[in-house]
Amino acid sequence: MLDLLLNAIPLLAFSATVTAGLSPRADHSLVAGAWYTGWHATEGFPLSKVSWEKYNTLYYSFAITTPSVHELSLDGSDPKLLPQFVSEAKKHKVSAQVAIGGWDGGRWFSSNMDSTGNRTAFVQTVVNFAEQYDLDGINFDWEYPNVQGIGCNTISPDDTSNFLAFLQELRRNPVGAKLVLSAAVAVTPFVGPDGNPSTDVSGFADALDYIAIMNYDIWGLGSTAVGSTAVGPNAPLNDACVAAADQIGSAVSAVKKWSAAGIPADKIVLGVASYGHSFSVPPMDAFVPGSKTQLMAYPAFNASNQPLGDAWDDTGSVDSCGVYEGPGGDWDFWGLIDGGFLTPQGMPAEGIYYRYDTCSQTPYVYNKTSEVMVSFDNAQSFAAKGSYIKKAGLRGFAMWEAGGDRNDILLNSIRSTAGLHK
């Protein structure tokens, strides 16, 4: 994501922006969505565990781009499971979609769209893929147009304009015209040729049914806060009430930025996180000076000692660029329960220190023995985000990822406050 300071606004002061002229093809009901990762189907979250009745949209993740404009790959996402995913989704009247890209799967978006011929060929590739698997929609997760993500993506100053031209051509295709098209996006609008966030992305509002703002990975190593040495919120709802230097991104400020650039509120879905990040924090930095129990806000952490996360965390591997990456330190909500940070009900476990930040509306837990602090989301923070979605007139929510929850504690919470009921 971009390392940019964003001007946030108070939650209660936000007024929804609703514009006329929305595409007649779009269904404007609230999106209750999540990404389903094929690689976790055999690691504790098979399709049988999905609470289908509580979603109306699921994105199978990921199909990835390839050097060939004529091919998408499902390598690493269990391609044999996709037809079953689509079948189950349709049986439960859930929109069956596939997400293309991801952090290490969008390397070739730029080159696949960098000319008229390539865009036409890639449109046909996407259409063929959608027809082959009988999909209801496509979610484009390009990380990021004209901004290097993982480190070896093809990239061009014209990425944003080429992306729009591609989507417009896809919409003109008879099959593409019927698909639900969305994009998973950063907390600031697509970057233009000058290297700054675009001030007018209204064309995307016509080409896409909605955008899903990935309001997570905001603080920490590899996050929006590039080079940050403090423990901050993984997925802040708001940041207007903190020092200007700490206003690096939040749901409220992201919605303001995208709305100002031409995306109406009812075409914005809020991406929410069912996971958090761990940090190595010694007790001398973890607690407020003079206190043995009160956790410090934005404490310093030891960046050279990344704690391992839960069983789904990557213990260290070579990424798609050929670069070795150490542990990510990711803790899913279920992992925090299994790891002793939280009780089965999602409350702080005995012996675990806890802080809830009312500005970002996010919690923190700390194990003094292991010196591990985790910034994450719980039922209270999901409820706050659901309320914001409803007040701001947003399109709904999409959770990364469906398998990160435990007994629908997070899902039930955001559904209830966003206006989605059983």
PyMOL commands that set and color helices and strands:
alter all, ss='L'
color gray80, all
select helices_A, chain A and resi 11-13+38-40+47-49+52-54+79-91+109-112+116-132+159-172+176-178+202-207+244-246+251-260+265-267+283-286+333-338+379-392+402-404+409-418
alter helices_A, ss='H'
color red, helices_A
select strands_A, chain A and resi 31-37+57-65+72-73+95-101+137-141+180-185+210-214+268-273+275-280+317-318+324-325+330-332+353-357+362-367+372-375+396-400
alter strands_A, ss='S'
color yellow, strands_A
deselect
rebuild
show_as cartoon
